[in-house]
Amino acid sequence: MISLSDIPARGGTPFSVPMLVFILALATVPFWITRVGLYEYLGIEIAIWILFAMGFNLLFGYTGLHSFGHGAYLGIGAYAFGLFQQQVAISLWGGLLAGIAAALLAGAAVGALLSHRRGIYYALLTIAFGQVFWFSAMKLHGITGGEDGLLGIPRPDLVIGPWRVDLNDNTAFYWFVAVIAAVAVLALWRIVNAPFGRVLQAIRQNETRARFVGYDVWRWKWLAFTLSAGFAGLAGGLFAMAQQSAYPDVMSLHQSGLIVMMVLVGGGLVNFWGPVLGVILYFIARDILGGLTEAWLLWYGLLFVLMVMVRPEGLAGLFHGAMQRLPGRIRTAKPEQA
């Protein structure tokens, strides 16, 4: 199986062919999504989950840390956004910053307790802390609304100087989410292609060796977890805007498992763009297979099992292998990777 370390570092400009294709796809979704039989809100969901998955892959794919409770930080971001709107002020940027800050603080606290562990102990502790946050959201009725969650969260207008954009219109809201997602993906590209990203990959390959050559492994693992939680918090704030609510199910073990499945099926362990492929495949399967059978999740689960057993490198790994097997000039050209 190939890994991220088998693919040479690109460096240079982030505006590679895959990046331009990604941005072009985001920019054109409203013009074609309804024409192919899908609906506009699906584009919003996909963009938000791409943001969540790409941030999660900083921890999972690049650092090799198995976090199975990461939905908690998506939920924390959603609740922080909703509580800010309902208790402090109706403010778009204030709410999103509150979501990021709350997830960063939670991620920093949990990461400080986890980062001295590795392997199965690390994974089990992430589940435990995720369940603590989920249980707290269920039981703190006075703050979170309990099982009902926070309802009626407003979508504040986007104000840029003298211009005001009503984000209650799904098309306008999609453009806003798409811009946020594009900026976040560009930021993640820079992070993983910087020396910081190479240190994370060194830890993923051999944590003991990375410690012996002088890296403070605990600090790097803590930073990776905290940053990943911050991106999840941003996605959570956008998710609360999209749903106009925040509820405990977002923090459940089920949601945390879904993001792991998306990243693995897409090939996040071998390619920067793997999470994007995984998210798109999941939502297409949900909407197309879901229209054919109520047991669509069974078929998606079977696809996941088959992919892990036969092609653990995922869709991105399949694409990379196919490119390597092409003859002549195309074969010699390296695909644009992180």
Beta strands, then each sheet from edge to edge (+ up, - down):
strand 1: 150-151
strand 2: 158-160
strand 3: 163-165
strand 4: 245-246
sheet 1: 1+ 4-
sheet 2: 2+ 3-
end
